[in-house]
Structure formats: C-alpha cells, structure tokens
Amino acid sequence: MKTSTIEVAELVSTLSAVGVERQLGTLVGVHHADVNYVAGSATVHYDESKVTLEAIRKRVSDCGYHCRGELLPTHVCNTADHHAGAEGQAGHGEHRALATAGGSPSQDKADMMHDMGHAPGMSMQDMARDMRNRFLVALVFAIPVFLYSPMGEMFGDFPAPFGLDRKLFLFVAATGAIAYPGRPFLVAAWRSARNKVANMATLVVLSVGTGYIFSVGATFFYEGEVFYEASAVLLVFILLGHWLEMRARAGASDAIRALMDLAPPLATVVRGGAETKVPTSEVLTGEIVVIKPGDKIPVDGEVTEGSSQVDESMLTGESMPVKKVTGASVIGATINKSGSFRYKATKVGADTALAQIVKLVQEAQNSKAPGQLLADRASQWLVLAAIAIGLLTFSVWFWVLGETLLFALTLTITVFVIACPDALGLATPMAIMVGTGLGAMNGILFKNASALENATKLTVIVFDKTGTLTLGQPDVVEMVMAPGVSEAQLLATAAAVEKFSEHPLAHAILKRVGTAAVEIATNFTNIDGQGARATIGADSVLLGNRKLMQAENISLDALSSEAKRLESGGRTAVHVARAGKLIGLIAIADAVRPTSKATIAKLQERGVKVAMMTGDNQATADRIGKELGIDIVLAEVLPGQKAEKIKELQDQGNKVGMVGDGINDAPALTQADVGFAIGAGTDVAMESAQVVLMKSDPYDVVGAIELSRATLRKMHQNLWWAVAYNVIAFPVAAGIFYPFTLSPEIAALSMSGSSALVALNALMLKRTRLAGIKPARTGKASATTPPAVSRASA
C-alpha cells in the first residue's frame, strides 16, 4: 500500500472535497482518499500494482478539478524547477513544490485549458487574489445596480443613463456584477452535480441564479418586479466572505509551505575531483557534498571531514546549534553556522528527513478526526435541508398564506444563502491544519488527526526510562571523598588514569572533569572486569570496583557504608585508591535528562499520571522514580512485556500514552492509545507511533498534549458556533418570526461572517501561548527560527 499526497486545486467549498473523495474511491486499487478543502490537496492510499498515480491524477481532472501531480518538497522536484528557483528569488518564492506525476506536456496543456473560473495551477494565495479581483468587479457593478433599484431611492432619484429603460440598464449592470464574478460558483455547482454532491456552490447558484433569472424574465418576457439588486449585492457579500476565507486557508497552510521550501535549490558536490554546483534533486547517494559557513545543507548525510556548529531549528525547533564532527549525521535543510566540512550523502530526494517530515505533516493535515467525519456528513445533509426548507418556505408563503411572489421568492433565496455549510465544513480542518503545522514548527509531528484528538484524553503517560527520561549514557551523579581529600583532587587523580581507557565509565569521568587540570599518569594497565592501575609520580593509583580494592588489600572500612548506599540506589561506585589508601568514591549512573522533572510536574499539574517503565531492578527504578516524582514505577520489565504492561493499565480504564524510542518499544507504542516516538528526526516515518518528537526532549510530550487540547478546543468552539448559527439561521430566514425577516444581502453577510469567524478563530491558535510550544512568528522566515510564513506554493 502506497500513500501519496496530490494537489487538488480550485476546491470552492468543503463539499467539493467530498465529491472528489467519492470519485477517487471508485478507482480499483484505491483503498481510501482524504481530500482537504483547506489545503487544496488529497492524501490517497492505493495499491501500486492495481492503479498508478497518473490514473489517480486523471480521475481528479475528470472530476473537474485541476491536478498537476504529487506534492513534494522543492528539493525533490525536477531539474527545470530547480533552475527556475535558483535563478530568481521572486520566481522561487512562487515556485510550485510538486512533480508532474508522469503527465505529458499535452496533458498538462489540457489541464491549463480547464474550464474553471480560476486559472489552473493557482496557489492558495493566487486563488485568494483572484477571488478579491472578482469581488472588486462585482462591487463596482453592484453599486449602480443598488443605486438605480427601488432600494437606492433613499439616496435620491437617479435617471437611467444613456436614456436606457431602467430595467434594461439594471440587467446590463447586474450581468456585469454576476457573469464574471460568479463563474467559479457556476462551474463548481456543475462539477458537484457531476460528482453527485450538492454543496455550497449549489446554494449560491440557486440563490443568486433564482433572483437573476426571475428578474431577466420580468425585464423581457412578463411584467413583474425585478430582483437584480438583491442578486448582485448578495454575490458581493458571498465573494467578500469567500475571499477572506481563502486568505485564512492560505494562512493555515503556512507551515507546510514553509517546510516545502526549506532545502536549498543548489548543492556543491565533488565530481571528477572538482567542486560542482548541481540542483539538489540531482545529488546522488554516496557523493561528497561541500558545505561552507552560512550554507544550507542540501540532503542528509554523514560528516567525513571538518567540523562545525549546525543550526537544526528549521526542522527540530531546537534553538541551540549542534556540534558536528567526523562521523556525525547532518540533516538536509539545516544551516551551517561556522566551520567548513564535507559529508557523504546518505539520503537524497524523497528519502531525506525533510521529505519524510513534509509527507508526515501533509498526511496528518489531510486526515480526518472523528468529529470532522460527522461534520462532513452533516454538511451534506444541511445543503439538502436548505433546498427542501427553501422550497417549503416558498410554498407556504406563496400558495398557503397568499403573499406576493416577490416576498415568497425573497425568503426562499434567503434560506438558500444563509444555510451554506461552509462554517461547519471549515470548523475542524482549519483547526487541524493550524495545530499540526504549529506542532511541526516545534519539532512535534502528528501522524494523523485522530492522534491529535486522542492525546487530549490521556489519563496515564508511560515513559520508557533509558534514552527517554534519562540520556541513555553514563554520567557522574555523585562523589564521596575520604577525610582530607577535595573533590578536585579526587577528580584529577581519577581522570589521570581514565585518559588511557575507552570504557564508557571513563568517558563519564573525563566529561565531568572537562577542561580542568589533571595529573600525569604512567604505566597504565587495564585489569579486565575490575578496573585499571597506573602510576602518578611515586604513587600507585587504583581505580575500579570493590573486587579490585579487595585484591590489592585496600581497606574499604572508611567508606563502606557510603559505597553500599550508592550501589543500593542502582549507581555504579568507582573506587579510587592512591598510595595504598582509598581516597574517594565516584558514583556513575545513567543521567536524568534536564527537562524530565519539569515534564512530569507539568503533566501531573494537568491531571495526567506518569508511569516509568524500565528493565532495571526495583531499587534502581524506585530511586529514579522518587527523584523525579513519578506516580507509577514499573521495574524489571522485559522488552517483550512492555505491551502487556500498557494493556494492564488500559484494562484498569485508563487512556494510555507511551513514550519510547520508536524501535525497541514498537509493540508498546502500537498498543498505547497514543504512541510518542522520541528520536532525532532522521527516520520520522516510524510506523509504530502516532506522534514523533524530533528533539528527543520529553518536555515535548507536554507541548504535544497542550497543543492537542488547544486544537480540540478550537474545533469544539467552531463546531458549536457553526451548529448554533444554522439552528438560529433557518427559522429566521424562513420568516417564522414575521414581521421580522432577513433580506438576502444580510443573510449573505451573516453566512460569510460565520465562515470568516470560524477561520479566524482557528488561526488564533498560532498566537495562543502554550506550555512547550512557541507561537508562530509572522513576517519573513528567518535563517535561525522555524519559519511561520513562506511564499513557497503548496
């Protein structure tokens, strides 16, 4: 089963996406498709042996929606795109980050001749500008329509210009206000009819079209009042709302568009013994890439020569630069800060961490939370209900109550307009897009919308100890000195011996010493399983465990109780003896991560219990558990038992989250209600977890839960608003509170305002202050911070 995210441009309403989903679902080999109206893209899960990406692309085009192919980051695109991107910043800014999925030039040309009002291939910003232009055209023509209509008489009695009949002049002006500006809705309504879906465009065409056609009839074929001003002004308000909504949709796509454009268009590689600039898409696995100060790293690889500090904040959200030396891994799209180095490309094109992250974020944004599935179904029924209630309104007022045709028609059009389900359809996808995008910019990657929703329900979070709550490497945690010996003397003596050792415990001691002065040792001898011996000056120095001391007849009485205390707490006690006397103990243990304690405290503040799972003995586990304030300690757990322990907690009625490294903990991550994989982001497509924490920082669990709760809060606020709006709107529009009635123009304004309010409420999530989450920045993407805004097309 393969998953691809493709562009589906020119979606006019949420239910347009439903029509595309239905048509894609009819293709043999397509398991299912999620079409995101806000992003203008579709994530398709399909069997490559039964259907091709080109066939999927063609089906989208057959639905009546422009599709050029698979949405990919800039550095995965074809060579021509890269040259265009590299030659001019303006061109690169608007560059479409996608590949053509095998489409021939003639097919692309056919796409370009598509009959939609919007030009094919537009970005969301382009579509917003196009909708703005249509709004302005409609406004210019609607003003004279309004002034020369009966409603305009309050501003004065204007004679029709050029000696034209008033109705004929209104017909000409209203046609100008409706024909070009309203074309996208007419085409979208036709497409939805072909796809057997009624959507917002259907209601717009019914409302505007009914008034316009009735008025045309009254102008040329029969006597009656004309309705031009209602239709023209109605479309102005609809276009205004749609323009604002598209601007909001473009804002929701900021994060994914910024990610798309992170990698540099060109890379410097060594070919034929010379440094050569090539498009990033042409870098081959195994090639040597040259990086100078200030360069962006084009693809993933391993340093072979030189060293530097690299800013990885673009992908991980971590602000501190990371030191890179020979053998270290580097990630594409990160920025080299100081030195120069060369590295071997290990992952290129779609295999890079950036491409994997983009794929992950796209799939998360296009996936649907349970609440959204319900809203989508409700939106479909709402359109049908609007049509039914509109016809019923006309029947009751005109035939039963005997009101005028104009009055009955006005209320019918008001019902059609006010019931547009855009607010309901936008409620969840806008919040999900902003939430997952904000997460990606902070190094927290949600793999689907369900994970975003389920993270809010967790009652217990289980942390794997090693490498998650702890650093996974030995560290000096305590020192005990004999009387008359200082800490500096003890460390200087131990470090003098350990300089010759490759043992992990030796590295821990040398790390603690740092740049402090150490003594000079000679005659170093390693004693297997016990420690080491060396000479400092005239003194013999021993460094090792209890067995070594006993074998060398060193008295342990002075510090025996301290040694037992340290060892009972699960620490390794390194004994240091000099000139035949024990001078101190150095306790070494797997060091706790600096943010672990704060993570646990924050989670407990929010009513979430914290459990620690480890294979260590109970004493060691209890010591760390007590140090960190953990609620539940699960000790002596074998790797194969981790999933069972998660299930036991679930059987007690808990919603359980599991935080692990994504490899050893795979069964437990899968068993948990939400699995958090903690890793450096070099392999972000871990199948076992639903959330990937790229910074390897446990505090990001707090950030993920805070973001999930804030996103769900926005979803609920939007859904409640959308439902309340429609519950109130229907009876008011139908004239139940007569003599209080709404005009179609006011209905259009309230409908547009409702959609805009939902979109803006979702965008406010970007500015919400949340623990563990940095709010999105505005303005141009900087070189040192995760960008919130980029003009790269998505």
Secondary structure, DSSP 4 states (H G I P E B T S, - for coil): -EEEEEE-----SHHHHHHHHHHHHTSTTEEEEEEETTTTEEEEEE-TTT--HHHHHHHHHHTT-----BB--GGGS-HHHHHHHHH-HHHHHH-B-B--TT--HHHHHHHHT--SSSPTT--HHHHHHHHHHHHHHHHHHHHHHHHTSGGGGGG--PPPGGG--HHHHHHHHHHHHHTTTTHHHHHHHHHHHHTT---HHHHHHHHHHHHHHHHHHHHHTS-----HHHHHHHHHHHHHHHHHHHHHHHHHTHHHHHHHT-S-SEEEEEETTEEEEEEGGGPPTT-EEEE-TTPBP-SEEEEEEE-EEEE-HHHH---S-EEE-TT-EE-TT-EE-S--EEEEEEE-GGGSHHHHHHHHHHHHHHS--HHHHHHHHHHHHHHHHHHHHHHHHHIIIIIIS---HHHHHHHHHHHHHHT-THHHHHHHHHHHHHHHHHHHHTTEEESSHHHHHHGGG-SEEEEEIIIIIEEEEEEEEEEEE-TT--HHHHHHHHHHHHTT--SHHHHHHHHHHTTS-----EEEEEETTTEEEEEETTEEEEEE-HHHHHHTT---GGGHHHHHHHHHTT-EEEEEEETTEEEEEEEEEEEEPTTHHHHHHHHHHTT-EEEEE-SS-HHHHHHHHHHHT-SEEE-S--GGGHHHHHHHHHHTT--EEEEE-SSTTHHHHHHSSEEEEE--SSS---TT-SEEETT--THHHHHHHHHHHHHHHHHHHHHHHHHHHHHHHHHHHTTTTTT----HHHHHHHHHHHHHHHHHHHHGGGG--BTTBPPPP-SSPPSSS--S----B-
